[in-house]
Amino acid sequence: MPALRTVSASTRPARRTTRLAPIALGVVLALGATASVRAQSLFEVYEAARAFDANYLASRALADSATYKAEQAHALRRPTLGLGLSANRAGSDIPGSDTTSKTTGAQLQATQTLFNRANDATVNQADLGVEVAKADVQIAEQDLIVRVAQAYFDVLASQDALAAAQASKTAIAEQLASAKRNFEVGTATITDTREAQARYDLATATELAAQNDLLTKRIALDTLVGRASIAPKPLAPQADLKPLLSGAVDEWVAPTEQSPNVRRARFALEVAKLETEKARAGSLPTVDLSGSYGKGHSNTTGTQFTSLGAVPINASGPSTTSSVGVTMKLPLFAGGAIQNRVKETVLLEEQSRNTLESARRTVAQGTRQAYFGLESLQAQVKAFEAAESSSQLALEATQLGYKVGVRVNLDVLNAQTQLYTTRRDLAKARYDVLVNSLKLRQASGTLTADDVLKVNQLLAK
C-alpha cells in the first residue's frame, strides 16, 4: 500500500508563496516598467553632475579668474594715468615781510614703460597661467566623467547583485520546501533539510547585504548629481564591447604628450624659465616715459617792509606747468641678491624639467596599465559568458540527476549558487569594461564628452 503523503504546517507557507509568485512578479514588472520610463542615460547624468559637482565648478571658477589675473599682468605694458588736485594756504611773518599765499591746482600725470624685461616675463607667465588653468579644468572634467561613470555603473552592478541574491534565495526556498516534503514522506534525510535551511539563512543575509550596498551606491550617485532617485539605464543585452579597445598599446601611448597632466607640467617648465629670465633682468636697465600737465591759480597778499617803507603786496593769477621726460634706471649693486636669485631659479627650472619628465613617464605607464587592464577585462567577459552557459547546463543536468535519485539536494543548491554568482560576475565585468575604457582615455589624456556618448549608445534605449 503506497505511503500516504502528508503536508505539514511548515510546507503550507511555501505553497502560498508559490501561488502568490505570479502576483509578485506582476508587481515587480510594473515597477520595472515605471522605473524604465524615469531612467536616465549616462550622458544625462553626466550633464547634471557637470552643473552641480563642487570640485568641477571650483576648477571652472579658478580658470575664469586666471584670465583676469593675466589682464592684471598685461597692465604692466600699458600706460598709467593719474590726476592730482591740490589746495594750499601758506603764511609767513618774518622781519621785513608779512604775507599770505593761497594756491590751487590740478595736475595730470602719465607714465609708459619703454623697456622692462622683468615686466615682459611677468606678462608671459600670466599668459601661461591661463593655459595651466585650462589644463586643470580638463583634468577636473575627465575626473568628473570617470567618477560619474563609476557611480552610475556601481548602482547597476549593485542592482544585479541584489537580483542575483534574490533569485538565489527564491531557488533555495524552493529546494528547502522540497527537502522538507521529501523528509516527511521518508524519501530524504534530515541532513538535506538542514543543509537547505542553512543555505536559505545564508541567502537571506546575502540579500540584506546586497540591499544595503545598493542603497549606499544610490546615495553616492544622487550626491554626485544633486538629484534624488536617479535610475540608471541598464546595459543593452547585445551590447558589443569590443570597439571600446582598438589598436595597439603604443598607439594609445603616442598621444600622451597632449595629456593635460603633461601639458600642465610643460607650462610649469615654461613659467620656471621665465622666472629665470625675470631674475636675470634684475641687472638690466629699465626705461620709462613720463609726462605731466598742470593748471593752477595762486594769490599772495600782505606787506613787505623796505627802506622806502611798507609796500603792500597783492599778486594773483593762473599758472601752467608741463613736463615730458625719459627716465632710465640701472642697478649697480644689490648686495648679491640678483646673482643668488638667478642661481635659485636655475635650480627650480631643473626641478620643473624633471617634474615634466616624471609626468610623461607616469602618463605613459598609466596608459599601458589601463590598456592591458581593459584587455584583461574583455577576456574575462568572454570567460564569464562561457561560464554562464556551462553553469546553466550543469544546473539542468544536476536537477535531472536529482529527480532520478543520483544527485542530492546540496548538489542542486551548489549548481544554482554557481549560476547566479556567474551571472552577477559577468554583469560586473561588463560594467568594469565600460568604466575602464573611460579610465584608459583618461590615462592617455584623450577623454572627452564624446566618449561618454559612445558608452551611452551601449545602454538600453
Number of C-alpha atoms within 10 A of each C-alpha: 3 4 7 7 11 10 12 11 8 11 15 12 12 16 13 10 15 13 11 11 12 11 12 13 11 11 12 12 12 12 11 12 12 11 16 16 10 14 18 17 21 23 21 16 23 24 14 16 24 19 12 16 16 12 14 22 17 13 20 19 12 16 21 15 13 21 16 13 16 19 13 12 19 17 12 16 15 12 14 13 13 10 12 10 12 10 12 10 12 10 13 11 11 9 8 12 16 16 17 16 17 15 18 16 18 16 17 15 17 15 18 17 18 16 16 18 18 19 19 18 21 20 22 16 22 21 20 20 21 21 19 22 21 21 22 21 23 22 20 18 22 24 18 19 26 21 17 25 25 20 21 29 25 24 24 22 25 23 21 22 26 22 17 23 25 20 17 25 23 16 17 26 20 18 22 25 20 19 25 24 20 17 16 16 13 12 10 17 13 14 13 20 22 14 15 24 19 14 22 22 14 12 22 17 14 18 21 14 15 21 19 13 19 21 14 14 22 24 18 17 27 18 15 22 22 15 14 11 12 21 20 25 22 23 20 12 9 9 13 9 16 10 9 18 18 11 8 9 16 12 10 21 20 12 13 24 17 14 24 25 23 24 22 23 23 22 21 22 21 18 22 22 21 21 23 22 19 22 24 18 19 20 15 17 14 19 16 16 16 18 15 17 15 17 15 17 15 17 15 17 16 17 17 16 13 10 7 6 10 12 13 14 15 13 11 14 10 12 13 12 12 12 10 12 10 13 11 11 10 11 10 9 9 10 8 8 11 16 14 12 16 19 14 14 20 18 13 17 21 14 14 21 19 14 17 21 15 14 21 22 14 15 23 23 15 17 25 19 15 22 26 14 17 23 18 12 20 21 14 17 21 14 12 21 17 13 17 21 13 14 22 17 14 17 20 15 15 22 21 14 15 16 12 10 11 10 15 17 23 19 15 23 23 14 20 24 22 19 23 22 17 22 20 22 21 23 20 19 20 22 24 22 24 24 23 24 26 26 26 24 21 25 28 27 25 19 23 15 13 10 16 19 14 14 21 18 15 18 17 16 12
